[in-house]
Amino acid sequence: MPIKSTLRPLPVNGLLRPVSDTFSDMRLRFLLCLILLSQFATAQDYTNLVRHRPVLWTQLDLVYRTTGRWSFQLDNIYRRQADDTNGSDLNVLRYPLLQVLRPWVTYQSSKAVRWSLSPISLWWGWNQSSRSPLTFQKSLRVTPQFVFTRSVGRSEFVLRFRTELRWLSASDTLQHVFDFLPDNAPPLIRFDTRPRLMLRWVHPLSRQVAPADAWFVQTSIEPVANVSAAGTRLDQLQVSIVFGQRVSERLRFSLGYQGLMSARKNDATHVRAIQLTHALTLGMGIGNQLRKQPGTNPVSQ
């Protein structure tokens, strides 16, 4: 009785493939390798120039929360900077950096979702070092914002999406820090938008008291894009760690560190300038009904 073979022929796309197909795959992989190597070589053509700068960021929030779903807030942001000596100068009070007045109108549509709008905010920025004159730039911004909050045990996860619509002026040389108050400030000439997505984690540091009364630690990461007529690019990447406490119904403060990385390419000189900003952050909120979870509190815009 003949014995039937149980072996089945392998399909063409199995182990036994035509030599022509195998050769075509080898050529395709070789071409992909060349493309990747060329991209890597192109990226390596740029020389990275990394600079560090210490700064001080302060923010005072004035908050009024109604008994309903609405709340109102005014941010007063003031920042100063050390000399631009690649981190060797640690005096963060040496030069002015930024002054901002930013109002917010907030609507809490549910326990987890909050919608906010800054109808208009005023920004004044300075840049100065021991080797350059004082320059000034102003901008107006309109900022819509969406915040989603989720409690995870005693902790809290916050997702915030914000878009800044910015009208900016050219930089102008000043004789005095506050020369921008008269009518000689530069006009607004440029418009762009900055979409920002922030992920924040808030955790109380004590299990002995309620989360609203405990010291808390807050960490966050936030990529910032820039969209303009010149194109779209990653403008900044911000990370932070903050410690704080809601002292009472009317007072809250925080202290922390915020790191900011920005990169700019110069195609003419093939130099990629990477600016690493190291900020000591001080924050204070004054208002009513501040002893809430950090994410559901309008003071934590």
BELDA-V202604 format. One record per residue. N is the residue number from 0. RES is the residue in three letters. SS is DSSP state (@ for helix, = for strand, . for the rest). BURIAL is 1 if it has 9 or more other C-alpha atoms within 8 Angstrom, else 0. Layout:
N	RES	SS	BURIAL
N	RES	SS	BURIAL
//
This chain:
0	MET	.	0
1	PRO	.	0
2	ILE	.	0
3	LYS	.	0
4	SER	.	0
5	THR	.	0
6	LEU	.	0
7	ARG	.	0
8	PRO	.	0
9	LEU	.	0
10	PRO	.	0
11	VAL	.	0
12	ASN	.	0
13	GLY	.	0
14	LEU	.	0
15	LEU	.	0
16	ARG	.	1
17	PRO	.	0
18	VAL	@	0
19	SER	@	0
20	ASP	@	0
21	THR	@	1
22	PHE	@	0
23	SER	@	0
24	ASP	@	0
25	MET	@	0
26	ARG	@	0
27	LEU	@	0
28	ARG	@	0
29	PHE	@	0
30	LEU	@	0
31	LEU	@	0
32	CYS	@	0
33	LEU	@	0
34	ILE	@	0
35	LEU	@	0
36	LEU	@	0
37	SER	@	0
38	GLN	@	0
39	PHE	@	0
40	ALA	@	0
41	THR	@	0
42	ALA	@	0
43	GLN	@	0
44	ASP	.	0
45	TYR	.	1
46	THR	=	0
47	ASN	=	0
48	LEU	=	0
49	VAL	=	0
50	ARG	=	1
51	HIS	=	1
52	ARG	=	1
53	PRO	=	1
54	VAL	=	1
55	LEU	=	1
56	TRP	=	1
57	THR	=	1
58	GLN	=	1
59	LEU	=	1
60	ASP	=	1
61	LEU	=	1
62	VAL	=	1
63	TYR	=	1
64	ARG	=	1
65	THR	.	0
66	THR	.	0
67	GLY	.	0
68	ARG	.	0
69	TRP	=	1
70	SER	=	1
71	PHE	=	1
72	GLN	=	1
73	LEU	=	1
74	ASP	=	1
75	ASN	=	1
76	ILE	=	1
77	TYR	=	1
78	ARG	=	1
79	ARG	=	1
80	GLN	=	1
81	ALA	.	1
82	ASP	.	1
83	ASP	.	1
84	THR	.	0
85	ASN	.	0
86	GLY	.	1
87	SER	.	0
88	ASP	.	1
89	LEU	.	0
90	ASN	.	1
91	VAL	.	1
92	LEU	.	1
93	ARG	.	1
94	TYR	=	1
95	PRO	=	1
96	LEU	=	1
97	LEU	=	1
98	GLN	=	1
99	VAL	=	1
100	LEU	=	1
101	ARG	=	1
102	PRO	=	1
103	TRP	=	1
104	VAL	=	1
105	THR	=	1
106	TYR	=	1
107	GLN	=	1
108	SER	.	0
109	SER	.	0
110	LYS	.	0
111	ALA	.	1
112	VAL	=	1
113	ARG	=	1
114	TRP	=	1
115	SER	=	1
116	LEU	=	1
117	SER	=	1
118	PRO	=	1
119	ILE	=	1
120	SER	=	1
121	LEU	=	1
122	TRP	=	1
123	TRP	=	1
124	GLY	=	1
125	TRP	=	1
126	ASN	=	1
127	GLN	=	1
128	SER	=	1
129	SER	.	0
130	ARG	.	0
131	SER	=	0
132	PRO	=	1
133	LEU	=	1
134	THR	=	1
135	PHE	=	1
136	GLN	=	1
137	LYS	=	1
138	SER	=	1
139	LEU	=	1
140	ARG	=	1
141	VAL	=	1
142	THR	=	1
143	PRO	=	1
144	GLN	=	1
145	PHE	=	1
146	VAL	=	1
147	PHE	=	1
148	THR	=	1
149	ARG	=	0
150	SER	=	0
151	VAL	=	0
152	GLY	.	0
153	ARG	.	0
154	SER	=	1
155	GLU	=	1
156	PHE	=	1
157	VAL	=	1
158	LEU	=	1
159	ARG	=	1
160	PHE	=	1
161	ARG	=	1
162	THR	=	1
163	GLU	=	1
164	LEU	=	1
165	ARG	=	1
166	TRP	=	1
167	LEU	=	1
168	SER	=	1
169	ALA	.	1
170	SER	.	0
171	ASP	=	1
172	THR	=	0
173	LEU	.	1
174	GLN	.	0
175	HIS	.	0
176	VAL	.	1
177	PHE	.	0
178	ASP	@	1
179	PHE	@	1
180	LEU	@	0
181	PRO	.	0
182	ASP	.	0
183	ASN	.	0
184	ALA	.	1
185	PRO	.	1
186	PRO	.	0
187	LEU	=	1
188	ILE	=	0
189	ARG	=	0
190	PHE	=	1
191	ASP	=	1
192	THR	=	1
193	ARG	=	1
194	PRO	=	1
195	ARG	=	1
196	LEU	=	1
197	MET	=	1
198	LEU	=	1
199	ARG	=	1
200	TRP	=	1
201	VAL	=	1
202	HIS	=	1
203	PRO	=	1
204	LEU	.	0
205	SER	.	0
206	ARG	.	0
207	GLN	.	0
208	VAL	.	0
209	ALA	.	0
210	PRO	.	1
211	ALA	.	1
212	ASP	.	1
213	ALA	.	1
214	TRP	.	1
215	PHE	=	1
216	VAL	=	1
217	GLN	=	1
218	THR	=	1
219	SER	=	1
220	ILE	=	1
221	GLU	=	1
222	PRO	=	1
223	VAL	=	1
224	ALA	=	1
225	ASN	=	1
226	VAL	=	1
227	SER	=	1
228	ALA	.	0
229	ALA	.	0
230	GLY	=	0
231	THR	=	0
232	ARG	=	0
233	LEU	=	1
234	ASP	=	1
235	GLN	=	1
236	LEU	=	1
237	GLN	=	1
238	VAL	=	1
239	SER	=	1
240	ILE	=	1
241	VAL	=	1
242	PHE	=	1
243	GLY	=	1
244	GLN	=	1
245	ARG	=	1
246	VAL	=	1
247	SER	=	0
248	GLU	.	1
249	ARG	.	1
250	LEU	=	1
251	ARG	=	1
252	PHE	=	1
253	SER	=	1
254	LEU	=	1
255	GLY	=	1
256	TYR	=	1
257	GLN	=	1
258	GLY	=	1
259	LEU	=	1
260	MET	=	1
261	SER	=	1
262	ALA	=	1
263	ARG	=	0
264	LYS	=	0
265	ASN	=	1
266	ASP	.	0
267	ALA	.	0
268	THR	.	0
269	HIS	.	1
270	VAL	=	1
271	ARG	=	1
272	ALA	=	1
273	ILE	=	1
274	GLN	=	1
275	LEU	=	1
276	THR	=	1
277	HIS	=	1
278	ALA	=	1
279	LEU	=	1
280	THR	=	1
281	LEU	=	1
282	GLY	=	1
283	MET	=	1
284	GLY	=	1
285	ILE	=	1
286	GLY	=	1
287	ASN	.	1
288	GLN	.	0
289	LEU	.	1
290	ARG	.	1
291	LYS	.	0
292	GLN	.	0
293	PRO	@	1
294	GLY	@	1
295	THR	@	1
296	ASN	.	1
297	PRO	@	1
298	VAL	@	1
299	SER	@	0
300	GLN	.	0
//
